[in-house]
Amino acid sequence: MRYSLLIGLLAFGTLAGFGAGFARLHHYHRGDVCDFRRGALERRAAEACTRAALDVLEERKTQGPNR
């Protein structure tokens, strides 16, 4: 009895997990993701590259022409 209950709970958890994953994929595919999250990784990467380039330019300005 105990094992059949455990197997039932594990099976339910597996099905619920796969169902939630497929639902998320379906909503993402349809474009239901909010605009804030869309392209967030690309924006963060672009901001990091821009900050790094500005830091290099600032460093070159402070070093002067005697590099």
NUZAFI-726213 format. One record per residue: residue number from 0; residue in three letters; y, x, z of N, C-alpha, C, CB in turn. Coordinates in steps of 0.001 Angstrom, whole numbers, m for minus. Glycine has a CB too. Layout:
# NUZAFI-726213
+-----+-----+---------+---------+---------+---------+---------+---------+---------+---------+---------+---------+---------+---------+
!   i !  aa !    n_c2 !    n_c1 !    n_c3 !   ca_c2 !   ca_c1 !   ca_c3 !    c_c2 !    c_c1 !    c_c3 !   cb_c2 !   cb_c1 !   cb_c3 !
+-----+-----+---------+---------+---------+---------+---------+---------+---------+---------+---------+---------+---------+---------+
! NUM ! ala !       Y !       X !       Z !       Y !       X !       Z !       Y !       X !       Z !       Y !       X !       Z !
...
+-----+-----+---------+---------+---------+---------+---------+---------+---------+---------+---------+---------+---------+---------+
This chain:
# NUZAFI-726213
+-----+-----+---------+---------+---------+---------+---------+---------+---------+---------+---------+---------+---------+---------+
!   i !  aa !    n_c2 !    n_c1 !    n_c3 !   ca_c2 !   ca_c1 !   ca_c3 !    c_c2 !    c_c1 !    c_c3 !   cb_c2 !   cb_c1 !   cb_c3 !
+-----+-----+---------+---------+---------+---------+---------+---------+---------+---------+---------+---------+---------+---------+
!   0 ! met !   m1192 !     820 !       0 !       0 !       0 !       0 !    1254 !     863 !       0 !      m1 !    m932 !    1198 !
!   1 ! arg !    1239 !    1919 !     831 !    2407 !    2773 !     936 !    2670 !    3498 !    m384 !    2227 !    3780 !    2072 !
!   2 ! tyr !    1608 !    3974 !   m1023 !    1775 !    4696 !   m2282 !    2231 !    3790 !   m3416 !     483 !    5372 !   m2663 !
!   3 ! ser !    1735 !    2572 !   m3446 !    2158 !    1669 !   m4507 !    3631 !    1292 !   m4340 !    1281 !     406 !   m4517 !
!   4 ! leu !    4097 !    1172 !   m3102 !    5512 !     902 !   m2863 !    6362 !    2102 !   m3288 !    5756 !     570 !   m1374 !
!   5 ! leu !    5900 !    3298 !   m2960 !    6617 !    4507 !   m3342 !    6669 !    4653 !   m4863 !    5956 !    5738 !   m2713 !
!   6 ! ile !    5576 !    4406 !   m5528 !    5535 !    4485 !   m6985 !    6460 !    3438 !   m7593 !    4094 !    4297 !   m7502 !
!   7 ! gly !    6485 !    2255 !   m7030 !    7373 !    1202 !   m7516 !    8847 !    1578 !   m7362 !    7092 !     m96 !   m6777 !
!   8 ! leu !    9205 !    2146 !   m6203 !   10585 !    2570 !   m5991 !   10977 !    3706 !   m6926 !   10785 !    2997 !   m4548 !
!   9 ! leu !   10093 !    4658 !   m7121 !   10384 !    5758 !   m8037 !   10521 !    5269 !   m9474 !    9293 !    6818 !   m7951 !
!  10 ! ala !    9658 !    4349 !   m9866 !    9750 !    3792 !  m11220 !   11051 !    3019 !  m11402 !    8549 !    2877 !  m11510 !
!  11 ! phe !   11430 !    2235 !  m10391 !   12689 !    1492 !  m10467 !   13880 !    2447 !  m10557 !   12840 !     567 !   m9246 !
!  12 ! gly !   13868 !    3506 !   m9764 !   14958 !    4487 !   m9796 !   15051 !    5185 !  m11143 !   14770 !    5520 !   m8694 !
!  13 ! thr !   13887 !    5486 !  m11717 !   13873 !    6124 !  m13026 !   14448 !    5199 !  m14082 !   12457 !    6540 !  m13405 !
!  14 ! leu !   14006 !    3957 !  m14077 !   14521 !    2998 !  m15065 !   16009 !    2739 !  m14870 !   13751 !    1679 !  m14977 !
!  15 ! ala !   16441 !    2618 !  m13625 !   17865 !    2391 !  m13356 !   18699 !    3594 !  m13792 !   18093 !    2104 !  m11859 !
!  16 ! gly !   18203 !    4793 !  m13564 !   18922 !    6004 !  m13966 !   19047 !    6119 !  m15477 !   18223 !    7234 !  m13416 !
!  17 ! phe !   17937 !    5872 !  m16172 !   17998 !    5919 !  m17634 !   18891 !    4808 !  m18167 !   16588 !    5805 !  m18240 !
!  18 ! gly !   18829 !    3638 !  m17559 !   19688 !    2530 !  m17997 !   21160 !    2859 !  m17831 !   19357 !    1265 !  m17222 !
!  19 ! ala !   21512 !    3456 !  m16706 !   22906 !    3835 !  m16472 !   23351 !    4900 !  m17464 !   23092 !    4340 !  m15036 !
!  20 ! gly !   22470 !    5843 !  m17745 !   22812 !    6894 !  m18713 !   23019 !    6345 !  m20115 !   21727 !    7950 !  m18742 !
!  21 ! phe !   22122 !    5458 !  m20530 !   22273 !    4869 !  m21861 !   23511 !    3976 !  m21935 !   21022 !    4064 !  m22232 !
!  22 ! ala !   23834 !    3278 !  m20860 !   25039 !    2449 !  m20842 !   26282 !    3318 !  m20969 !   25103 !    1609 !  m19553 !
!  23 ! arg !   26284 !    4445 !  m20285 !   27429 !    5346 !  m20381 !   27565 !    5913 !  m21792 !   27296 !    6485 !  m19366 !
!  24 ! leu !   26444 !    6296 !  m22388 !   26488 !    6784 !  m23765 !   26999 !    5713 !  m24715 !   25107 !    7254 !  m24206 !
!  25 ! his !   26575 !    4487 !  m24499 !   26999 !    3387 !  m25364 !   28502 !    3164 !  m25243 !   26237 !    2095 !  m25013 !
!  26 ! his !   29019 !    3173 !  m24028 !   30451 !    2950 !  m23844 !   31264 !    4119 !  m24386 !   30770 !    2730 !  m22365 !
!  27 ! tyr !   30758 !    5329 !  m24229 !   31470 !    6492 !  m24751 !   31485 !    6457 !  m26274 !   30822 !    7800 !  m24249 !
!  28 ! his !   30376 !    6054 !  m26864 !   30283 !    5984 !  m28327 !   31235 !    4939 !  m28876 !   28847 !    5668 !  m28765 !
!  29 ! arg !   31419 !    3842 !  m28167 !   32306 !    2775 !  m28630 !   33770 !    3120 !  m28444 !   31994 !    1491 !  m27905 !
!  30 ! gly !   34077 !    4147 !  m27683 !   35458 !    4530 !  m27461 !   36074 !    3867 !  m26254 !   36264 !    4214 !  m28660 !
!  31 ! asp !   35260 !    3415 !  m25308 !   35794 !    2766 !  m24118 !   36268 !    3758 !  m23066 !   34756 !    1861 !  m23523 !
!  32 ! val !   36189 !    5041 !  m23372 !   36641 !    6051 !  m22427 !   38161 !    6048 !  m22441 !   36070 !    7467 !  m22778 !
!  33 ! cys !   38772 !    6137 !  m21287 !   40235 !    6061 !  m21225 !   40850 !    7264 !  m21939 !   40721 !    5998 !  m19752 !
!  34 ! asp !   42078 !    7113 !  m22371 !   42745 !    8156 !  m23138 !   43001 !    9412 !  m22317 !   44046 !    7635 !  m23685 !
!  35 ! phe !   43105 !    9262 !  m20990 !   43356 !   10429 !  m20155 !   42182 !   11402 !  m20213 !   43620 !   10002 !  m18709 !
!  36 ! arg !   40963 !   10887 !  m20227 !   39798 !   11762 !  m20240 !   39464 !   12267 !  m21628 !   38613 !   11046 !  m19670 !
!  37 ! arg !   39907 !   11592 !  m22655 !   39580 !   12007 !  m24017 !   40337 !   13295 !  m24338 !   39929 !   10885 !  m25046 !
!  38 ! gly !   39620 !   14326 !  m24681 !   40237 !   15593 !  m25042 !   40737 !   16405 !  m23862 !   41359 !   15345 !  m25963 !
!  39 ! ala !   40302 !   16072 !  m22660 !   40797 !   16775 !  m21480 !   40370 !   18240 !  m21496 !   40294 !   16094 !  m20204 !
!  40 ! leu !   39168 !   18534 !  m21932 !   38698 !   19911 !  m21974 !   39522 !   20722 !  m22958 !   37215 !   19966 !  m22349 !
!  41 ! glu !   39814 !   20140 !  m24113 !   40603 !   20848 !  m25110 !   42019 !   21105 !  m24607 !   40643 !   20058 !  m26414 !
!  42 ! arg !   42600 !   20118 !  m23912 !   43950 !   20306 !  m23372 !   43973 !   21401 !  m22317 !   44475 !   18997 !  m22777 !
!  43 ! arg !   42959 !   21420 !  m21450 !   42921 !   22464 !  m20421 !   42762 !   23839 !  m21033 !   41790 !   22204 !  m19440 !
!  44 ! ala !   41928 !   23956 !  m22067 !   41744 !   25247 !  m22725 !   43032 !   25689 !  m23414 !   40593 !   25175 !  m23743 !
!  45 ! ala !   43712 !   24775 !  m24065 !   44967 !   25113 !  m24737 !   46026 !   25537 !  m23728 !   45472 !   23923 !  m25563 !
!  46 ! glu !   46103 !   24838 !  m22597 !   47071 !   25209 !  m21568 !   46765 !   26589 !  m20991 !   47084 !   24164 !  m20452 !
!  47 ! ala !   45491 !   26898 !  m20793 !   45116 !   28205 !  m20258 !   45477 !   29312 !  m21238 !   43615 !   28247 !  m19942 !
!  48 ! cys !   45229 !   29091 !  m22514 !   45570 !   30093 !  m23525 !   47079 !   30280 !  m23613 !   45008 !   29689 !  m24897 !
!  49 ! thr !   47815 !   29187 !  m23540 !   49275 !   29276 !  m23600 !   49821 !   30027 !  m22399 !   49897 !   27881 !  m23674 !
!  50 ! arg !   49306 !   29709 !  m21204 !   49756 !   30422 !  m20007 !   49445 !   31909 !  m20089 !   49108 !   29827 !  m18764 !
!  51 ! ala !   48264 !   32247 !  m20599 !   47896 !   33662 !  m20728 !   48810 !   34374 !  m21713 !   46434 !   33800 !  m21174 !
!  52 ! ala !   49111 !   33740 !  m22825 !   50004 !   34357 !  m23809 !   51407 !   34529 !  m23236 !   50057 !   33512 !  m25091 !
!  53 ! leu !   51903 !   33540 !  m22504 !   53228 !   33662 !  m21904 !   53251 !   34753 !  m20837 !   53662 !   32325 !  m21298 !
!  54 ! asp !   52177 !   34904 !  m20092 !   52104 !   35983 !  m19101 !   52151 !   37346 !  m19776 !   50826 !   35858 !  m18261 !
!  55 ! val !   51461 !   37505 !  m20890 !   51473 !   38775 !  m21616 !   52868 !   39064 !  m22154 !   50449 !   38753 !  m22768 !
!  56 ! leu !   53520 !   38061 !  m22703 !   54877 !   38259 !  m23216 !   55841 !   38629 !  m22092 !   55367 !   36994 !  m23933 !
!  57 ! glu !   55714 !   37972 !  m20955 !   56579 !   38287 !  m19822 !   56326 !   39702 !  m19325 !   56364 !   37283 !  m18689 !
!  58 ! glu !   55077 !   40115 !  m19313 !   54736 !   41457 !  m18882 !   55314 !   42499 !  m19841 !   53218 !   41611 !  m18778 !
!  59 ! arg !   55269 !   42218 !  m21121 !   55837 !   43148 !  m22103 !   57354 !   43235 !  m21977 !   55457 !   42720 !  m23522 !
!  60 ! lys !   57997 !   42119 !  m21620 !   59447 !   42148 !  m21439 !   59825 !   43018 !  m20243 !   59995 !   40723 !  m21255 !
!  61 ! thr !   59062 !   42930 !  m19170 !   59395 !   43698 !  m17967 !   59058 !   45159 !  m18128 !   58670 !   43139 !  m16762 !
!  62 ! gln !   58096 !   45539 !  m18970 !   57746 !   46946 !  m19168 !   58804 !   47667 !  m19984 !   56391 !   47067 !  m19854 !
!  63 ! gly !   59452 !   46955 !  m20863 !   60484 !   47582 !  m21675 !   59886 !   48301 !  m22862 !   61300 !   48547 !  m20844 !
!  64 ! pro !   60726 !   49050 !  m23598 !   60266 !   49713 !  m24825 !   59478 !   51003 !  m24577 !   61448 !   50023 !  m25696 !
!  65 ! asn !   59358 !   51484 !  m23348 !   58670 !   52741 !  m23048 !   57185 !   52555 !  m22802 !   59294 !   53395 !  m21849 !
!  66 ! arg !   56552 !   51782 !  m23556 !   55122 !   51514 !  m23364 !   54392 !   52759 !  m23578 !   54599 !   50428 !  m24291 !
+-----+-----+---------+---------+---------+---------+---------+---------+---------+---------+---------+---------+---------+---------+
